[in-house]
Amino acid sequence: MIYPTRLAVLATLAGLPVVLLVALILPAQWQVALAWPLGVLALTIADALTGLRPGRVRATVTLPATAGVGTTLDAALTIVVEGAAPSRIAFDIGGNALLERVDAGITSLDLAAGGGRYAIGYRAVRRGTATLDRLWLRWPGALRLAWKQQVVALDAHAAILPDLTPVHERGAQIFQRHALQGLMVQVDRGDGADFDALVEFRSGMDRRAIDWKQSARHQKLHAKEYRTERNSQIVFAIDAGRQMSEPVAGLSRLDRIVSAMLLTGWVALKLGDRVALNTFDARPRIAGGLVGGAAAFGALQRLAARIAYSEEETNYTFALSTLAARLTRRSMIVLFTEVTDLVSADFMVRAAARLMHRHLLLVVVLRDEELEAILDRAPQTPDDVTRAVTAAALLRDRLMVLTRLRHLGAHVIESGHDEVATRLVEGYIDLKRRNLL
């Protein structure tokens, strides 16, 4: 595609006064007045036909196979020019909403002889399959009077998966931090309720563990040694409804809690527990089976990558009653959700109360930092006062719902988006150490 530049249009407009003046002074020779616009037109055509023409530029864009949501990735742009190359070339890449340009202000590239290779920075903002499908290239002619534009069809794809950064960075730290307490390094002994062996009583052992019957039989004090209970069932129930798609610090609440879930799932699998993943919105969506062993983490990650963003309201009664019907033994249910209004929260509390007759419930919510910021900001206008009063009422309703859950016996974690993964793992380990599973 070839079209005139702004310089060509301005040059044509600049000659209009001269054209009108010649037409007024020499009306019999009005044809002379056309010399200016025709000259500009001829130069524009000559500029378009010389130099590098559209169709003589080849370009490709490649993306990494996978990337974690919230992380940055580079799209490798390769440009090959057949012939004399311009000094700079403007570009734009078309894609979908899963990727966001990091350097959106950069719209042109320095082009060396024969082309070049460039890294275009993107940030993955949502999970799914990211696609870059079109590339626009534009460069001016030698006289700067004609633009030459070429559109290149692309087929670049990248799978945007849940972010495993918390697993990679914090997993080892969590193991090191709790190793001194004997829960992970010596996971088989000392903290649990499962009988392991009968040993001779030694100084420092708990006297309540003495087995008096066996001690009388052996004529020596013997004590029961216990080990941490394994093979517990940990069920992650993720609310994927409309309210969970709201962004928090650039990423949706859903993506934030999925990362926290994966870290906790990895720790649970390493400790010998079995893990299952369930998601729901207006109805149950994903109902994964229980998996065990560290090797099953890949299956858990692939299942988490299938969690879709939804625009439907959450039906807690349908989802949690269906989940309870599928569980045949006592389990720890980790419910990730969000409290936005009292009506839906009341349904959640009622459904949670029925779950707690048999199961251990841990509710995880993210702090509403936007409402807290409105409440903490000093009001400057009457509208600011109105917003602060509304924010205070919403936070009060939220606190009331979480307090009702605690009174029912549920364990509640309310945390900021940057601490939820660590808080959740610590809560899980604490419940496990207290033998509540």
SVG drawing of the C-alpha trace seen along z (x, -y; Angstrom):
<svg xmlns="http://www.w3.org/2000/svg" viewBox="-30 -40 54 99">
<polyline fill="none" stroke="black" stroke-width="0.4" points="0.0,0.0 1.3,-3.5 -0.2,-6.8 1.0,-10.4 2.7,-11.6 1.8,-14.7 4.6,-16.5 3.1,-15.9 -0.3,-17.2 1.2,-20.3 3.4,-21.0 0.2,-20.8 -1.7,-23.1 1.2,-25.6 1.0,-26.1 -2.7,-26.9 -2.2,-30.7 0.2,-30.8 -2.3,-28.9 -5.1,-31.3 -2.8,-34.3 -1.7,-33.1 -5.3,-32.3 -6.4,-35.9 -3.5,-37.7 -3.4,-35.6 -6.9,-34.1 -6.2,-33.3 -3.2,-31.1 -4.9,-29.4 -3.2,-26.1 0.1,-27.5 -1.4,-27.4 -1.6,-23.6 2.2,-23.3 2.6,-23.4 0.2,-20.6 1.1,-18.5 4.8,-18.9 4.2,-17.8 2.1,-14.8 4.9,-13.8 7.5,-13.9 5.2,-11.9 4.8,-9.2 8.5,-9.2 9.2,-8.8 6.7,-5.9 8.3,-4.0 11.9,-4.4 13.6,-2.8 12.3,0.1 8.8,1.0 6.1,3.0 6.4,6.7 10.1,6.7 10.2,7.0 9.8,10.3 9.1,10.4 8.4,13.1 7.4,13.0 8.0,15.8 6.8,16.2 8.0,18.5 5.9,21.7 4.7,20.9 4.7,18.1 3.3,17.4 0.4,15.0 1.8,11.7 5.3,12.3 7.0,10.6 8.0,12.3 9.8,11.2 8.4,11.5 11.3,12.0 10.7,9.8 12.9,10.6 12.9,8.3 14.6,9.2 14.9,6.5 15.5,7.2 17.3,4.1 18.2,0.7 16.8,0.4 15.5,-2.8 17.1,-4.0 14.0,-3.5 10.8,-1.5 7.6,-2.0 5.7,1.1 2.7,2.2 1.7,5.8 -1.9,6.9 -2.9,9.4 -5.5,10.3 -6.2,9.0 -4.0,11.6 -0.8,9.6 0.0,6.0 2.9,4.1 5.5,3.2 7.2,0.6 4.1,-0.7 5.9,-4.1 8.3,-2.4 6.7,-2.5 9.8,-2.4 13.0,-0.5 16.5,-1.3 16.9,0.8 20.4,1.9 21.3,3.1 19.5,6.4 17.2,6.1 17.5,6.9 16.3,8.8 14.5,7.1 12.9,8.1 9.4,6.6 8.5,6.8 5.0,8.0 3.3,8.7 0.9,11.6 -2.2,10.3 -4.6,13.2 -4.5,16.9 -5.2,18.7 -3.6,18.9 -2.1,15.6 -1.9,14.9 -0.1,12.3 -1.9,12.4 -0.8,9.3 2.2,7.0 2.1,3.6 5.3,2.1 5.6,-1.4 8.5,-3.5 8.8,-6.7 10.4,-7.2 13.7,-9.1 11.9,-12.4 9.5,-11.8 6.5,-12.4 5.1,-8.8 4.4,-6.2 5.0,-2.6 3.1,-0.1 3.1,3.6 0.8,5.9 2.3,9.3 0.1,12.2 1.5,13.8 0.8,17.1 2.6,16.6 1.1,18.4 2.0,18.7 0.3,20.6 -0.3,18.3 -0.3,20.6 -0.8,20.0 2.3,18.3 4.6,20.8 6.9,18.1 5.7,18.6 6.3,22.3 9.9,21.8 10.8,19.0 9.0,19.7 8.7,23.4 12.3,24.0 12.1,21.2 9.0,22.6 10.6,26.0 13.7,24.5 11.7,22.3 9.6,25.2 12.5,27.8 13.6,26.7 10.2,27.5 10.4,31.0 7.3,31.0 8.8,31.4 12.3,32.8 11.1,35.3 7.6,35.6 7.1,39.1 7.5,38.7 6.6,36.6 3.7,34.3 0.9,36.4 -1.7,38.8 -1.0,41.9 0.5,44.7 3.9,45.7 5.8,47.9 6.3,48.9 9.7,47.8 11.4,47.8 10.7,44.7 13.5,42.2 14.1,39.0 12.3,36.1 9.5,38.1 5.9,37.2 4.7,39.2 1.2,39.3 2.5,41.5 3.5,44.3 1.7,47.6 1.2,49.0 -0.1,52.3 2.9,53.0 5.3,51.6 3.9,54.1 4.3,56.9 7.9,56.1 8.8,54.9 10.2,51.7 8.6,48.4 7.5,48.3 5.8,45.4 3.9,45.1 5.6,43.1 3.4,41.3 3.9,39.9 2.3,37.1 -0.9,38.2 -0.6,38.5 -2.9,39.1 -5.3,36.4 -7.7,35.0 -7.2,31.3 -9.9,30.0 -9.4,26.6 -12.8,25.0 -12.3,21.9 -15.0,19.4 -14.5,18.4 -17.6,16.1 -17.8,12.6 -16.5,10.9 -13.3,13.0 -12.4,11.5 -11.9,8.0 -8.2,6.8 -6.0,6.4 -2.7,4.7 -2.9,5.5 -4.0,9.2 -7.4,10.6 -8.3,12.0 -8.6,15.4 -5.0,15.5 -3.8,14.3 -5.5,17.1 -4.6,19.7 -0.9,19.0 -1.5,19.3 -3.4,22.6 -0.6,24.1 2.0,23.3 -0.1,24.9 -0.9,27.8 2.8,28.4 3.5,28.4 0.6,30.7 1.7,33.2 5.2,33.1 3.8,33.9 2.0,36.9 -1.5,35.5 -3.9,35.9 -5.1,32.9 -8.2,32.1 -9.2,29.0 -12.8,27.8 -14.1,24.6 -17.6,23.2 -19.6,20.1 -23.3,20.4 -22.7,24.2 -19.8,26.5 -17.2,26.3 -14.1,28.3 -14.3,31.3 -10.8,32.9 -10.1,36.2 -7.8,36.6 -4.1,36.9 -1.1,37.8 2.6,37.6 5.0,34.8 4.8,36.1 1.1,35.2 1.8,31.5 2.0,31.3 -1.5,32.6 -2.7,30.1 -1.0,27.2 -2.6,28.3 -6.0,28.5 -5.5,25.0 -4.7,23.7 -8.2,24.7 -9.9,22.4 -11.9,19.9 -12.9,16.3 -16.6,16.1 -19.2,13.3 -21.9,15.3 -22.9,14.8 -21.8,17.5 -24.2,20.1 -22.7,21.2 -25.6,23.5 -25.4,25.6 -21.6,25.7 -20.9,26.6 -23.7,29.1 -22.5,30.9 -18.9,30.9 -20.1,32.3 -21.9,35.1 -18.8,36.1 -16.6,36.4 -16.8,39.7 -14.5,39.0 -13.6,36.0 -11.6,33.5 -10.0,30.1 -11.9,27.7 -10.1,24.5 -12.7,22.1 -11.3,19.2 -14.0,16.6 -14.8,12.9 -17.4,11.0 -19.2,8.3 -22.8,8.1 -24.7,9.5 -27.3,11.4 -24.8,13.7 -22.7,13.8 -25.7,15.1 -26.0,18.1 -22.3,18.7 -22.5,18.8 -25.5,21.2 -23.7,23.5 -20.5,23.4 -22.4,24.2 -23.6,27.5 -20.1,28.4 -18.6,27.9 -20.8,30.7 -18.3,33.1 -15.4,31.3 -12.8,28.8 -13.3,25.5 -10.7,22.8 -12.0,19.7 -9.5,17.5 -10.3,13.9 -8.2,11.1 -8.3,7.8 -10.2,5.1 -7.3,2.6 -9.2,0.2 -11.9,-0.3 -9.3,-0.6 -7.5,-3.2 -10.7,-5.2 -11.3,-5.0 -7.8,-6.1 -7.6,-9.0 -8.3,-12.4 -11.5,-13.8 -11.2,-16.9 -14.7,-17.3 -18.2,-16.2 -18.0,-13.4 -14.9,-12.1 -16.9,-12.0 -19.7,-10.0 -17.2,-7.5 -15.6,-7.1 -18.9,-6.5 -19.9,-3.9 -16.5,-2.2 -16.8,-2.0 -20.3,-0.4 -19.0,2.2 -16.0,3.0 -18.3,3.3 -20.5,5.8 -17.5,7.7 -16.2,7.9 -19.6,9.1 -19.7,12.0 -16.1,13.1 -17.0,12.9 -20.1,15.1 -17.9,17.7 -15.4,17.7 -18.2,18.1 -19.5,21.1 -16.0,22.8 -14.5,22.0 -10.9,20.8 -10.6,17.5 -7.5,16.0 -7.9,12.4 -4.7,11.3 -3.2,8.9 -2.5,10.1 1.3,10.2 1.0,12.3 -1.8,14.7 0.4,17.6 2.6,17.5 -0.4,17.0 -2.3,19.9 0.7,22.3 1.2,21.3 -2.5,21.7 -2.5,25.2 0.7,26.2 -0.7,24.9 -4.0,26.9 -2.0,30.0 0.3,29.6 -2.8,29.2 -4.2,32.5 -7.4,30.9 -7.5,32.5"/>
</svg>
